Amino acid sequence: MNKKSSKFDIRDIEGEGWVYSAKVEDHFFHPRNVMTGKIKESDFDAIGEVGSPACGDVMKVWIKVENNKIIDLKWKTFGCASAIAATSILSEMTIGKTLNEAYKITAQDIAHELGGLPRRKIHCSILGDQALRKAIDCWRLN
């Protein structure tokens, strides 16, 4: 990382680079609301999971709902720095919102909140909003 810059420069195989924002770096190295320890699923009202280990990214979110608001969201992600940062920021964006407000969070909202993502990594934020919607759909079905 360049000491003059707060961005993380990564080079791919072809030598083309992309730059992570300081916010992506912060959420990757210091993720918020991540599920740690033993998972006690009964503490949550619904679960949403998307992705596939075969493709490399899997996101799982647990939500706790009270009075139609998400009062807690925990998550686990198997994936790259962008996937981890996207799920971390999604958790902050979601807690305290009504189910309808949270359902409207888009991949673009997540990427914008992170200060942007490289074009090749935007799928990571798409997985986050899909996992959240699955959890909300699961809650609505119960």
N, C-alpha and C positions, 0 to 999 in steps of 0.2 A: 504494500500500500504506500502510495506517495505521501510523505509527511505534510506536504503543502495542501493536499486534497483530502476531503472527507469522503471520497468515493473509493470503492473497492474495484480495481481493474482486473478483470479475468480474461485470459486469452483462450480461445478455443483451438481446436486442432489446426484449422486453416490459418491461424494467426490473426483472425479478426477478433477484436475485443468488444466487450460490453462492460458497462460500468454500473455497479450497484450503488444506490444512494446510501447515505449515512443511516437513513431510517431502516433500510433493508438489512444493512450490516448490524445495526443495533438489535433488531428483532430476531435475527439469526443467532447472534451470540448471546442474547438475553431474552429468550422467548417468554411471553406472558401467557398465563393461564394454561400452561401445558399440564396434561394429566401426569402426575408423578405417583410413584408408589403403586400399591395394589389398587386395582380398579374395583370400586364398589358401585356397580351399575344401578343398584337400587336407590342410590342417592340422586339419580337423575331421572328425568321424565321421558326423555327420548334420545335416540342415537341416530346419527347419519354417517354413512361410510361410502366413499367413492374411490375409484382408482383400482389399480391392479399391480401387485408386486412384479408382474411380468413387464409392465411398462416403466416401472421405477418409482411411481408416486402413488401413495395411499394416504388418504386423509380420513380421520374418524373424529367426529365431534359429539359431545354429550351436552345436552342442555337441561337446565332446571328452569321451570316456568312457574310463575306465581302471578295471579291476577292478569293473565294474558301478556305478561312481560317476561323476557328472558332475564333471570336474576343471576344466572351463572352459566358459563360455557367453559368446558375443558376440552382438550383436544390432544391427539397424537398424530404425528405425520411421519411417514417414511418417505423421504425425498430429499431434494437438493435445498440449497440455501434459500432460493426463492419460494419454494413450497413451504418451508418452515416459517419464513418471515410473513408470507401471505396468511397463513393460518393464525399466527400470533396476532397480527394486526386485526384480522377479522374478529378475533375474540374480543378485542378492545372496542371495536366498532359495534358489536352486537349487544354486549351486556348493558341492560337498562332500556333497551328498545322493546317496543311491542312486537308481537309475532309478525304482524303485517309490515311494520317498518323493517324488521330484520330480513324478512322474505324478499324485500325489494333491493337489498344490497347486491350489487353486480360485481363481476370480475373487474370492470373498469373502475368502479369505486375503490376496490381493494388496491389495485395497481396505483391509482391516483394518490391514495392515502400513504402508500409506501414511497411516494416521490418518483414513481415510474418503475417499470421493469423492462429488461431487454425484450425485444419482440419474440425471441426464441423461448422466453420463459413465461410468457403471459398465460400459458395453459395452467400454470401453478395457481394463479389466482382464480381461474375458472373452477378448478377442483374445490377450492375453499367455499365458494358460494353454492356449489352443487351439494356439498356435504351438509352445509347449514340448511338448505332447503329440504333435503331428505330428512333431517332431524325434525324440522318443523312439520313436514308432511306426516311423519310418524306420530308426532304428538297430536296432531289434528285427527288422526284416525282412531286414537284411543279414547 
